[in-house]
Amino acid sequence: MTTKRQIIVSREDHERLEDLFASGFASAFSDKPYLQSLRGELNVAKIVEPDEIPADVVTMNSTVRLLDPRTKEVDTYTLVYPEDANIAEGKLSVLAPIGTAILGYRVGDVVRWQVPSGITRVCIDELVFQPERDGAVA
């Protein structure tokens, strides 16, 4: 899925993602390699308090601009939990392959993941909004 590196996740996001993986919803998709990869990354993630998240790390509810290095196409998404996902509104589920790929990575990182036609990649070009950085975390 990605260059193997330790991702950074807030304690709150980690707990909520753990609950999500324990739910019946995620167990229905547990055979998906990208979810297994996220599960593995969460197992070894650096877990920090929300106010300790670096300003350039993709967290839940972050809005991120992604650049395809091959085509130079740019897409902007907000990374959300599955119940809030709506791709027409640019709300990308953390359980979607690209969502699992970008969580916890930093601006400038090139993230790769498996798709049916091979491996695709994007560069995390800009973090337009990050709740922790921008004071939107309760």
N, C-alpha and C positions, 0 to 999 in steps of 0.2 A: 504494500500500500504506500508506504512513504520511506524516505531515508530514515533508518532507525535512529532515533534520538529520543531522549526523555522529554515527554511533553509536560507542560505546566497546566495544572487545573486547580481552580479554587475549591476549597473544602465543600462549599455548598453545591457547586456543579458536580463534584465527584460523588457526593452522597445521593444527589438526585439521579445521576446516571446509574449508580449502583442499584437504586430502587427500580429504575427503568429496566435494567438487565434482569432483575429478579421477577419482573412482571410477566404475565402471560403474553402480553403484546410482543415483547422482545424475544421471548422463548419461541414464538412461532417462526422467527427469522434466524434462530441461533445457528443454523447451518451455513449462513452466508459468510464467506471468508473475510469480507471487510468488517463485519461485526466481531468476528473472532479476533481480528487484528486490533480493533479498538479495545476490546476486552483485555487483550494482552498489554496494550499501551496504558490503560487505566491501572492495571495491576502494578506497574512500575513508575507511574507518573509521579512527578514532584507535586505534592499537594500543599497548597499555601492558603493563607487567609485571603479573602477578597482584596483587602487593602495592600497586599504584598504581590499581587499579580503585576508583572511588568506591563508597561503601557503598550507594547507591541505584540502581545500574545492574543490569539483568537480564543475567546471564551464564549460561553453560551450567551445568546442574545446580542452578540457582536455583529456589526455590519462590516463586511469585508469586500474589498475589490480584488478580483482574481484575474490574472493575466495569463492567457495561453501563450507560452513563449514561441510556439510554432506559427500560429496564425495572427498573433498580436491582438486577438479579440479579448475584450474586457467584459466581465460580468460582475454584478454586485448582488450579494446575498446577505440576508440576516440569518444566522445560525440559530435554530429554534428546536424546542422539544417536539416530538412527533405530533402531538395534539394541536400545535400551533402552525404546522407546516402548510404552506400554500405557495407553490412555486410560481403561480401567476402573479403573486404579490412579492416575489423575491424572498419568500420565507422558506429556507432550506432546512429539512429535518436533519438532526444529528445522526439519525439512523440511515440516511441516504449515503451511498458510497463517497461522494465528495464531502458530505458533512462529517463523516467519521474521519476522513483524511485530513481535514484542516484544523480540527479541534486541538488546541494546545500548542499549535505551531506559531511562528513569528513572522512578522513582515520581512520579506526578502527570502523566506524559505521556499524552495521548490518542492511541491508535494506531488507524489505519484500514487496512482492506485490502478487496480486491475479493472478493466471493462471487458465486455464480451469480445471486442475486436482487438484487444491487446492492453497495453499500458498507456494511460493518458497522464498528463501532468499539467499543473498550473503553478504559477508563482503567486504567492500572497503579496500583492502589490501595495495595498494600503488598508489600514484599519480605520474605516470611516467613523465608526462608533464602537466603543468598548464600554460596557456598563460600569466596570470597576474604575477605569480611568476617568470616565466622564461623570462620575458621581451619581449614577443611576441605580446603585445597589442599595437596597434597604438595610 
